Amino acid sequence: NTLTDAGVVRSSSAFTAAASLNPKSRAIGPGTYQLHSHMSASRAVALLLNPKSRVDYSVTIPEGFTAAAIVARIAAETPISTASLNAALKDPTGLGLPSYANGKPEGFLFPATYDIQPGETATDVLKAMVARFDQAATDAKLANGARKLGLSEDDVITLASIVQREGRLVADYPKIAEVFLNRLHAGMRLDSDATLYYILPANHGQLTATDLQIDSPYNTRLNTGLPPTPINSPGQAAIDAVIHHASTNDLYFVTIDKAGHTAFATTLDQFNQLVQESIANGVTQ
């Protein structure tokens, strides 16, 4: 009756009959479409099967995006405003954030591709992203994995976000996660540049000696333990890498070549040698 009420076709029975004659009509799905008034029923069916008639917005959120970057991407590619998205982020109850997020959305807006329908609100979109995170957490058996690690669920997501930012190749994620876990258990600082970059302006460039002394709980060059929140939205691979981490004694790592491979070390002397190799390869300055 929606098409009839909108004046697209003359009667719902005519549309139903036309759809029954078109074997492809089963592919017509719910959504918003741009059609014309006073169409023949068969033409309406044909347009509903044409992807170009569909009116929606497909937004892809890459792994490792911060909440601020996610807001910017959605606002740039849909009619939803930055202001409404930021307002929605301040209502953790409305977003359905898990209790262990402690009211903070950073890290819990899952990176994926989302089809956004006209009329959907900022809360609708962000809530869908949180729901997708919940599914990822279930798939990863997050609660059980955190318990085995002796960490809280939000700690696992925070660590996964650091792995996401530090790692170049997915194959290296479990070993990177193991380095950070080893350092945590040894009471060492994480010494993660990624957590410091989180509080610096985008495109900041190389860290300076002054940057390394910034007084912030996100500066893991100064503070032991994890930062207070995730630093981005980690993907499934990074979450899985923390839960199913490698088993090594490594305490250090560095990107060793321009292909993004990571090399690992157990001692500081070994690490310093790897850093020199990384410098020689034009990766580390």
Sequence and secondary structure as in RCSB ss.txt:
>XXXX:A:sequence
NTLTDAGVVRSSSAFTAAASLNPKSRAIGPGTYQLHSHMSASRAVALLLNPKSRVDYSVTIPEGFTAAAIVARIA
AETPISTASLNAALKDPTGLGLPSYANGKPEGFLFPATYDIQPGETATDVLKAMVARFDQAATDAKLANGARKLG
LSEDDVITLASIVQREGRLVADYPKIAEVFLNRLHAGMRLDSDATLYYILPANHGQLTATDLQIDSPYNTRLNTG
LPPTPINSPGQAAIDAVIHHASTNDLYFVTIDKAGHTAFATTLDQFNQLVQESIANGVTQ
>XXXX:A:secstr
 HHHHTTSSS HHHHHHHHHH GGGGG  SS B   SS  HHHHHHHHT GGGB  EEEE  TT  HHHHHHHHH
HHSS  HHHHHHHHT HHHHT  GGGTT  TT S  SEEEE TT  HHHHHHHHHHHHHHHHHHTTHHHHHHHHT
  HHHHHHHHHHHHHH SSGGGHHHHHHHHHHHHHTT B   HHHHHTTS TT  S  TTGGG   TT TTTSBS
  SS SS   HHHHHHHHT       EEEE STT  EEEESSHHHHHHHHHHHHHTTS  
